[in-house]
Amino acid sequence: MTTLPSNTSHHGQSLLAAVSDAMVTAMKEYYGKGPTRVKSYMVDDYLFIAMRDPLTVVEKTLLRAGREDLVREYRQAFQNEMTGELCGQIAELTGRRVLTYQSQVVFNPDTLFEIFVLEPAEEGGVETPVAAELVVAEASPEATDA
C-alpha cells in the first residue's frame, strides 16, 4: 500500500483537514449531531482527533441527571460497533492500515477523543504536519435535537 504524504490534497484539503472533516461527517451521520470544533494531530504512527461539544440533547439530559457512566457506556458501545467504518475511512485517507483504535468521551468540557494507531510509514515519507483544526459552524437548534 502506498503511504500518502500528510500534505497530500484530498479534494483541496490537507490530510489532517480531510480527517477532521470526515470525522465531523461521520458523527453527524451516525449521531445526528456533529461536534462544533475538531482538531486532528498526527505524530509518527499516531492519529489523535479531539472533538469539542459532541454530545446530543439526550446525552446532555443524562449528564444533568448525573448519569455520566451511562453516557460513557453508550458512547463506547456505539463506537465499538463503528470501529470498522471509522478505521476504514482513516485507512483510505492516510493510505495506511489502522492497527488499533480507541474512543473516549470526557465531560466538562465535553470532548470526544478518537485515537488511531497506524502501521508504520514507509521509509523516506514526507514529514507529517502536527495539527489541523476545523471549526464547524454552529448548528441550528433543529439540527441538534438528536
TILUM-182451 format. One record per residue (C-alpha): residue in one letter; chain; residue number from 1; x, y, z negated. Coordinates in pm, whole numbers. Example, Ala and Ser with C-alpha at 12.3 -4.5 7.8 and 13.67 -1.06 7.14 Angstrom:
<recs>
{rec A A 1 {1230 -450 -780}}
{rec S A 2 {1367 -106 -714}}
</recs>
This chain:
<recs>
{rec M A 1 {0 0 0}}
{rec T A 2 {131 346 83}}
{rec T A 3 {160 591 -205}}
{rec L A 4 {12 926 -119}}
{rec P A 5 {212 1220 -248}}
{rec S A 6 {31 1430 -505}}
{rec N A 7 {31 1733 -282}}
{rec T A 8 {-142 1542 -1}}
{rec S A 9 {-451 1720 121}}
{rec H A 10 {-781 1547 55}}
{rec H A 11 {-1028 1744 265}}
{rec G A 12 {-834 2063 188}}
{rec Q A 13 {-769 1981 -181}}
{rec S A 14 {-461 1873 -370}}
{rec L A 15 {-470 1519 -508}}
{rec L A 16 {-544 1633 -864}}
{rec A A 17 {-816 1872 -749}}
{rec A A 18 {-969 1587 -547}}
{rec V A 19 {-954 1362 -856}}
{rec S A 20 {-1127 1627 -1068}}
{rec D A 21 {-1392 1678 -801}}
{rec A A 22 {-1452 1302 -769}}
{rec M A 23 {-1498 1266 -1146}}
{rec V A 24 {-1749 1553 -1159}}
{rec T A 25 {-1942 1397 -871}}
{rec A A 26 {-1945 1056 -1041}}
{rec M A 27 {-2061 1199 -1375}}
{rec K A 28 {-2340 1394 -1205}}
{rec E A 29 {-2448 1088 -1010}}
{rec Y A 30 {-2443 838 -1297}}
{rec Y A 31 {-2529 1056 -1599}}
{rec G A 32 {-2748 1313 -1426}}
{rec K A 33 {-2520 1589 -1555}}
{rec G A 34 {-2157 1669 -1494}}
{rec P A 35 {-1904 1848 -1712}}
{rec T A 36 {-1860 2225 -1691}}
{rec R A 37 {-1479 2213 -1678}}
{rec V A 38 {-1239 1941 -1568}}
{rec K A 39 {-861 1929 -1581}}
{rec S A 40 {-657 1643 -1435}}
{rec Y A 41 {-298 1570 -1531}}
{rec M A 42 {-62 1320 -1374}}
{rec V A 43 {261 1224 -1544}}
{rec D A 44 {461 939 -1393}}
{rec D A 45 {216 647 -1368}}
{rec Y A 46 {-48 800 -1598}}
{rec L A 47 {-352 995 -1483}}
{rec F A 48 {-541 1185 -1755}}
{rec I A 49 {-869 1363 -1692}}
{rec A A 50 {-1027 1587 -1957}}
{rec M A 51 {-1389 1692 -1905}}
{rec R A 52 {-1548 1959 -2124}}
{rec D A 53 {-1918 1968 -2206}}
{rec P A 54 {-2003 1627 -2056}}
{rec L A 55 {-2298 1538 -2278}}
{rec T A 56 {-2658 1502 -2169}}
{rec V A 57 {-2950 1656 -2355}}
{rec V A 58 {-3032 1316 -2508}}
{rec E A 59 {-2675 1275 -2635}}
{rec K A 60 {-2673 1626 -2781}}
{rec T A 61 {-3000 1548 -2960}}
{rec L A 62 {-2848 1232 -3109}}
{rec L A 63 {-2544 1430 -3224}}
{rec R A 64 {-2766 1682 -3403}}
{rec A A 65 {-2922 1384 -3581}}
{rec G A 66 {-2577 1271 -3696}}
{rec R A 67 {-2553 974 -3456}}
{rec E A 68 {-2201 1026 -3316}}
{rec D A 69 {-2150 649 -3342}}
{rec L A 70 {-2445 577 -3114}}
{rec V A 71 {-2338 834 -2853}}
{rec R A 72 {-1985 692 -2851}}
{rec E A 73 {-2112 332 -2833}}
{rec Y A 74 {-2349 416 -2546}}
{rec R A 75 {-2080 603 -2352}}
{rec Q A 76 {-1829 322 -2400}}
{rec A A 77 {-2075 54 -2290}}
{rec F A 78 {-2169 250 -1980}}
{rec Q A 79 {-1807 331 -1894}}
{rec N A 80 {-1723 -40 -1925}}
{rec E A 81 {-1985 -107 -1657}}
{rec M A 82 {-1842 174 -1441}}
{rec T A 83 {-1479 59 -1458}}
{rec G A 84 {-1476 -97 -1110}}
{rec E A 85 {-1639 204 -946}}
{rec L A 86 {-1415 464 -1113}}
{rec C A 87 {-1094 264 -1069}}
{rec G A 88 {-1181 211 -703}}
{rec Q A 89 {-1223 585 -650}}
{rec I A 90 {-893 663 -821}}
{rec A A 91 {-709 391 -626}}
{rec E A 92 {-848 528 -300}}
{rec L A 93 {-748 885 -382}}
{rec T A 94 {-400 806 -514}}
{rec G A 95 {-312 518 -286}}
{rec R A 96 {-205 327 -598}}
{rec R A 97 {-365 32 -774}}
{rec V A 98 {-512 105 -1117}}
{rec L A 99 {-362 -135 -1371}}
{rec T A 100 {-590 -41 -1660}}
{rec Y A 101 {-838 227 -1761}}
{rec Q A 102 {-984 370 -2081}}
{rec S A 103 {-1258 624 -2151}}
{rec Q A 104 {-1316 808 -2478}}
{rec V A 105 {-1562 1076 -2585}}
{rec V A 106 {-1487 1315 -2872}}
{rec F A 107 {-1700 1585 -3029}}
{rec N A 108 {-1654 1947 -3141}}
{rec P A 109 {-1561 2039 -2874}}
{rec D A 110 {-1745 1779 -2668}}
{rec T A 111 {-1483 1632 -2437}}
{rec L A 112 {-1463 1316 -2229}}
{rec F A 113 {-1119 1170 -2158}}
{rec E A 114 {-1056 930 -1872}}
{rec I A 115 {-714 762 -1873}}
{rec F A 116 {-585 557 -1580}}
{rec V A 117 {-257 364 -1575}}
{rec L A 118 {-140 332 -1215}}
{rec E A 119 {102 91 -1055}}
{rec P A 120 {448 245 -1034}}
{rec A A 121 {502 484 -745}}
{rec E A 122 {726 382 -460}}
{rec E A 123 {1088 493 -485}}
{rec G A 124 {1157 833 -331}}
{rec G A 125 {800 957 -361}}
{rec V A 126 {709 1324 -388}}
{rec E A 127 {714 1468 -739}}
{rec T A 128 {368 1486 -892}}
{rec P A 129 {220 1822 -996}}
{rec V A 130 {145 1833 -1366}}
{rec A A 131 {-216 1957 -1366}}
{rec A A 132 {-508 2085 -1164}}
{rec E A 133 {-821 2243 -1307}}
{rec L A 134 {-1173 2259 -1171}}
{rec V A 135 {-1427 2490 -1329}}
{rec V A 136 {-1777 2381 -1243}}
{rec A A 137 {-2047 2644 -1208}}
{rec E A 138 {-2294 2637 -1494}}
{rec A A 139 {-2579 2405 -1413}}
{rec S A 140 {-2935 2530 -1415}}
{rec P A 141 {-3145 2415 -1716}}
{rec E A 142 {-3341 2183 -1487}}
{rec A A 143 {-3020 2004 -1384}}
{rec T A 144 {-2917 1934 -1745}}
{rec D A 145 {-3241 1775 -1864}}
{rec A A 146 {-3097 1423 -1834}}
</recs>
